[in-house]
Amino acid sequence: MKKLILLYFSILASIAAAQQSDAGSNSSDDYVVVKTQSNTIVEDTSEFHRLKKKHGIHYQVIGVGPNARNSTGLIYNYFLTRNDLLVFEYLTDIFSGYGTRSYNIKTSSFGAHYKRFTENSFYIRAGLDQKFIDYDYNTTFLSSPESSSFKGMSTTVGFAIGNQWQWSNWNIGCDWFGYSFPVLSSVTNESFTATPGNYAKTNMESDQKIFVTGNTIYLLRLYAGYNF
């Protein structure tokens, strides 16, 4: 009886071993399990294509940045490492409107930022921007025509998060969201037409807060460029 029991368990063990061997050899999963190291770079990823790059020239196509309006402009990147960059940019926008309300608003900004890739394509950036605005507004829809104008300047601290996808040399990216606040600001050459309703003055003060003295939300700054 003991011999039969031993033979029975020996057969079961042999069958189990054979099934495990067949499962390993006939598995449909195609993968290799490896333990990655901190300096591992996967081939054909955005991080891989940032290797040996020193300069980048980009153009912002659309998006709201430090100027508080949809702006376009040039961006220069200097690579400290594949994941650490210095970013310098110039953005500008001219908004004109005519009719009963006539606007002529010119905005521009110069920025210097530090950009850090924390993942393959995801980054954070932070830095300073110097903003300038030349503002002129006229309205004729009221009983008494009104006008207002001013020049503004502010230094802001800002940060943003985004993704940048890199191919061999070409890339496309987007600041999804950001925020900036002024640390210095000034308004000069201020003038407005005094009327009973003070509409021109009220409108001017509101726009000064938007463009000069207030905080700004960055949104969907889309850009494309070439790194080399």
BAMARTI-963025 format. One record per residue (C-alpha): residue number from 1; x, y, z; chain. Coordinates in nm, 2 decimals, padded with zeros to 4 digits, always signed. Layout:
REM residues N
{NUM {X Y Z} 'A'}
...
***
This chain:
REM residues 228
{1 {+00.00 +00.00 +00.00} 'A'}
{2 {+00.28 +00.24 +00.09} 'A'}
{3 {+00.45 +00.18 -00.24} 'A'}
{4 {+00.12 +00.25 -00.43} 'A'}
{5 {+00.08 +00.58 -00.24} 'A'}
{6 {+00.44 +00.69 -00.31} 'A'}
{7 {+00.39 +00.59 -00.68} 'A'}
{8 {+00.07 +00.79 -00.69} 'A'}
{9 {+00.23 +01.11 -00.56} 'A'}
{10 {+00.53 +01.06 -00.78} 'A'}
{11 {+00.31 +01.05 -01.09} 'A'}
{12 {+00.12 +01.37 -00.98} 'A'}
{13 {+00.45 +01.55 -00.92} 'A'}
{14 {+00.57 +01.45 -01.27} 'A'}
{15 {+00.25 +01.57 -01.44} 'A'}
{16 {+00.26 +01.90 -01.26} 'A'}
{17 {+00.62 +01.96 -01.36} 'A'}
{18 {+00.55 +01.88 -01.72} 'A'}
{19 {+00.25 +02.11 -01.73} 'A'}
{20 {+00.45 +02.40 -01.58} 'A'}
{21 {+00.73 +02.34 -01.84} 'A'}
{22 {+00.48 +02.34 -02.13} 'A'}
{23 {+00.31 +02.66 -02.00} 'A'}
{24 {+00.65 +02.83 -01.99} 'A'}
{25 {+00.75 +02.72 -02.34} 'A'}
{26 {+00.41 +02.78 -02.51} 'A'}
{27 {+00.32 +03.11 -02.34} 'A'}
{28 {+00.17 +03.37 -02.57} 'A'}
{29 {+00.31 +03.66 -02.36} 'A'}
{30 {+00.61 +03.83 -02.52} 'A'}
{31 {+00.80 +04.02 -02.25} 'A'}
{32 {+01.12 +04.03 -02.05} 'A'}
{33 {+01.12 +04.13 -01.69} 'A'}
{34 {+01.42 +04.35 -01.59} 'A'}
{35 {+01.50 +04.56 -01.29} 'A'}
{36 {+01.56 +04.91 -01.42} 'A'}
{37 {+01.84 +05.14 -01.28} 'A'}
{38 {+01.83 +05.51 -01.22} 'A'}
{39 {+02.04 +05.58 -01.53} 'A'}
{40 {+01.84 +05.35 -01.76} 'A'}
{41 {+01.71 +05.53 -02.08} 'A'}
{42 {+01.46 +05.35 -02.30} 'A'}
{43 {+01.54 +05.37 -02.67} 'A'}
{44 {+01.32 +05.58 -02.90} 'A'}
{45 {+01.16 +05.77 -02.61} 'A'}
{46 {+01.15 +06.15 -02.58} 'A'}
{47 {+01.43 +06.13 -02.32} 'A'}
{48 {+01.64 +05.92 -02.55} 'A'}
{49 {+01.60 +06.17 -02.83} 'A'}
{50 {+01.71 +06.46 -02.60} 'A'}
{51 {+02.05 +06.30 -02.56} 'A'}
{52 {+02.34 +06.50 -02.70} 'A'}
{53 {+02.12 +06.81 -02.76} 'A'}
{54 {+02.25 +07.15 -02.67} 'A'}
{55 {+02.02 +07.40 -02.83} 'A'}
{56 {+01.65 +07.43 -02.92} 'A'}
{57 {+01.45 +07.69 -03.12} 'A'}
{58 {+01.07 +07.68 -03.08} 'A'}
{59 {+00.78 +07.89 -03.19} 'A'}
{60 {+00.47 +07.94 -02.97} 'A'}
{61 {+00.17 +07.90 -03.19} 'A'}
{62 {-00.11 +07.97 -02.95} 'A'}
{63 {-00.19 +08.00 -02.58} 'A'}
{64 {-00.23 +08.24 -02.29} 'A'}
{65 {+00.10 +08.31 -02.10} 'A'}
{66 {+00.24 +08.59 -01.89} 'A'}
{67 {+00.08 +08.86 -02.12} 'A'}
{68 {-00.27 +08.75 -02.01} 'A'}
{69 {-00.37 +08.72 -02.37} 'A'}
{70 {-00.33 +08.47 -02.65} 'A'}
{71 {+00.03 +08.53 -02.77} 'A'}
{72 {+00.28 +08.41 -03.02} 'A'}
{73 {+00.66 +08.42 -03.00} 'A'}
{74 {+01.01 +08.27 -03.01} 'A'}
{75 {+01.15 +08.04 -02.75} 'A'}
{76 {+01.52 +07.94 -02.71} 'A'}
{77 {+01.63 +07.64 -02.50} 'A'}
{78 {+01.98 +07.57 -02.37} 'A'}
{79 {+02.04 +07.22 -02.25} 'A'}
{80 {+02.24 +07.19 -01.93} 'A'}
{81 {+02.16 +06.81 -01.93} 'A'}
{82 {+01.90 +06.60 -02.12} 'A'}
{83 {+01.65 +06.68 -01.84} 'A'}
{84 {+01.76 +07.03 -01.73} 'A'}
{85 {+01.72 +07.33 -01.95} 'A'}
{86 {+01.74 +07.71 -01.95} 'A'}
{87 {+01.45 +07.87 -02.14} 'A'}
{88 {+01.45 +08.22 -02.28} 'A'}
{89 {+01.14 +08.35 -02.46} 'A'}
{90 {+00.99 +08.66 -02.63} 'A'}
{91 {+00.61 +08.68 -02.66} 'A'}
{92 {+00.40 +08.94 -02.82} 'A'}
{93 {+00.04 +09.02 -02.91} 'A'}
{94 {-00.15 +09.31 -03.07} 'A'}
{95 {-00.52 +09.34 -03.02} 'A'}
{96 {-00.72 +09.59 -03.21} 'A'}
{97 {-01.09 +09.64 -03.23} 'A'}
{98 {-01.30 +09.91 -03.41} 'A'}
{99 {-01.65 +10.03 -03.40} 'A'}
{100 {-01.84 +10.18 -03.11} 'A'}
{101 {-01.56 +10.04 -02.88} 'A'}
{102 {-01.21 +10.08 -03.02} 'A'}
{103 {-00.92 +09.90 -02.86} 'A'}
{104 {-00.55 +09.91 -02.94} 'A'}
{105 {-00.36 +09.69 -02.69} 'A'}
{106 {+00.00 +09.59 -02.74} 'A'}
{107 {+00.16 +09.34 -02.50} 'A'}
{108 {+00.50 +09.19 -02.50} 'A'}
{109 {+00.72 +09.00 -02.25} 'A'}
{110 {+01.07 +08.87 -02.21} 'A'}
{111 {+01.12 +08.56 -01.99} 'A'}
{112 {+01.40 +08.35 -01.84} 'A'}
{113 {+01.30 +08.01 -01.69} 'A'}
{114 {+01.44 +07.69 -01.56} 'A'}
{115 {+01.28 +07.37 -01.71} 'A'}
{116 {+01.31 +07.03 -01.55} 'A'}
{117 {+01.19 +06.70 -01.71} 'A'}
{118 {+01.07 +06.48 -01.42} 'A'}
{119 {+00.95 +06.20 -01.65} 'A'}
{120 {+01.00 +06.10 -02.01} 'A'}
{121 {+00.80 +06.39 -02.15} 'A'}
{122 {+00.65 +06.56 -01.85} 'A'}
{123 {+00.82 +06.88 -01.72} 'A'}
{124 {+00.79 +07.16 -01.47} 'A'}
{125 {+00.92 +07.51 -01.53} 'A'}
{126 {+00.96 +07.83 -01.33} 'A'}
{127 {+01.11 +08.17 -01.38} 'A'}
{128 {+01.08 +08.54 -01.43} 'A'}
{129 {+00.90 +08.75 -01.69} 'A'}
{130 {+00.93 +09.12 -01.77} 'A'}
{131 {+00.60 +09.24 -01.92} 'A'}
{132 {+00.51 +09.56 -02.11} 'A'}
{133 {+00.18 +09.70 -02.22} 'A'}
{134 {+00.07 +09.99 -02.43} 'A'}
{135 {-00.30 +10.04 -02.39} 'A'}
{136 {-00.55 +10.27 -02.57} 'A'}
{137 {-00.93 +10.25 -02.55} 'A'}
{138 {-01.21 +10.47 -02.70} 'A'}
{139 {-01.58 +10.43 -02.69} 'A'}
{140 {-01.86 +10.62 -02.87} 'A'}
{141 {-02.16 +10.42 -02.78} 'A'}
{142 {-02.23 +10.64 -02.47} 'A'}
{143 {-02.40 +10.98 -02.48} 'A'}
{144 {-02.05 +11.14 -02.42} 'A'}
{145 {-01.75 +10.97 -02.60} 'A'}
{146 {-01.49 +10.84 -02.36} 'A'}
{147 {-01.13 +10.74 -02.39} 'A'}
{148 {-00.85 +10.60 -02.17} 'A'}
{149 {-00.48 +10.51 -02.21} 'A'}
{150 {-00.18 +10.40 -02.01} 'A'}
{151 {+00.16 +10.23 -02.03} 'A'}
{152 {+00.23 +09.95 -01.79} 'A'}
{153 {+00.53 +09.73 -01.69} 'A'}
{154 {+00.56 +09.45 -01.44} 'A'}
{155 {+00.80 +09.18 -01.33} 'A'}
{156 {+00.63 +08.85 -01.25} 'A'}
{157 {+00.72 +08.51 -01.11} 'A'}
{158 {+00.56 +08.22 -01.28} 'A'}
{159 {+00.55 +07.84 -01.31} 'A'}
{160 {+00.39 +07.59 -01.54} 'A'}
{161 {+00.36 +07.22 -01.60} 'A'}
{162 {+00.35 +07.05 -01.94} 'A'}
{163 {+00.46 +06.78 -02.18} 'A'}
{164 {+00.71 +06.79 -02.47} 'A'}
{165 {+00.74 +06.50 -02.71} 'A'}
{166 {+01.07 +06.47 -02.88} 'A'}
{167 {+01.16 +06.28 -03.20} 'A'}
{168 {+01.50 +06.28 -03.36} 'A'}
{169 {+01.53 +06.66 -03.38} 'A'}
{170 {+01.17 +06.79 -03.41} 'A'}
{171 {+00.94 +06.83 -03.11} 'A'}
{172 {+00.60 +06.95 -03.01} 'A'}
{173 {+00.50 +07.06 -02.66} 'A'}
{174 {+00.24 +07.23 -02.45} 'A'}
{175 {+00.23 +07.42 -02.12} 'A'}
{176 {-00.10 +07.28 -02.00} 'A'}
{177 {-00.14 +07.50 -01.70} 'A'}
{178 {+00.05 +07.77 -01.52} 'A'}
{179 {+00.03 +08.07 -01.29} 'A'}
{180 {+00.22 +08.39 -01.23} 'A'}
{181 {+00.20 +08.69 -01.00} 'A'}
{182 {+00.37 +09.03 -01.01} 'A'}
{183 {+00.65 +09.12 -00.77} 'A'}
{184 {+00.70 +09.47 -00.92} 'A'}
{185 {+00.46 +09.68 -01.13} 'A'}
{186 {+00.41 +10.03 -01.24} 'A'}
{187 {+00.17 +10.23 -01.45} 'A'}
{188 {+00.27 +10.55 -01.64} 'A'}
{189 {+00.12 +10.80 -01.89} 'A'}
{190 {-00.23 +10.74 -01.75} 'A'}
{191 {-00.51 +10.95 -01.89} 'A'}
{192 {-00.88 +10.92 -01.93} 'A'}
{193 {-01.18 +11.13 -02.02} 'A'}
{194 {-01.38 +11.25 -01.72} 'A'}
{195 {-01.75 +11.18 -01.76} 'A'}
{196 {-02.04 +11.16 -01.51} 'A'}
{197 {-02.04 +10.78 -01.52} 'A'}
{198 {-01.66 +10.75 -01.51} 'A'}
{199 {-01.69 +10.45 -01.74} 'A'}
{200 {-01.35 +10.51 -01.90} 'A'}
{201 {-01.18 +10.53 -01.57} 'A'}
{202 {-01.35 +10.22 -01.43} 'A'}
{203 {-01.27 +10.02 -01.75} 'A'}
{204 {-00.91 +10.13 -01.74} 'A'}
{205 {-00.86 +10.03 -01.38} 'A'}
{206 {-01.01 +09.69 -01.45} 'A'}
{207 {-00.77 +09.63 -01.75} 'A'}
{208 {-00.47 +09.75 -01.55} 'A'}
{209 {-00.54 +09.47 -01.30} 'A'}
{210 {-00.57 +09.22 -01.58} 'A'}
{211 {-00.26 +09.32 -01.77} 'A'}
{212 {-00.03 +09.48 -01.51} 'A'}
{213 {-00.10 +09.44 -01.14} 'A'}
{214 {-00.30 +09.12 -01.12} 'A'}
{215 {-00.22 +08.75 -01.12} 'A'}
{216 {-00.23 +08.55 -01.45} 'A'}
{217 {-00.33 +08.20 -01.53} 'A'}
{218 {-00.14 +08.03 -01.82} 'A'}
{219 {-00.34 +07.80 -02.04} 'A'}
{220 {-00.26 +07.57 -02.33} 'A'}
{221 {+00.06 +07.72 -02.46} 'A'}
{222 {+00.12 +07.51 -02.77} 'A'}
{223 {+00.46 +07.53 -02.94} 'A'}
{224 {+00.68 +07.33 -03.18} 'A'}
{225 {+01.05 +07.34 -03.27} 'A'}
{226 {+01.38 +07.19 -03.35} 'A'}
{227 {+01.65 +07.07 -03.10} 'A'}
{228 {+02.01 +07.01 -03.21} 'A'}
***
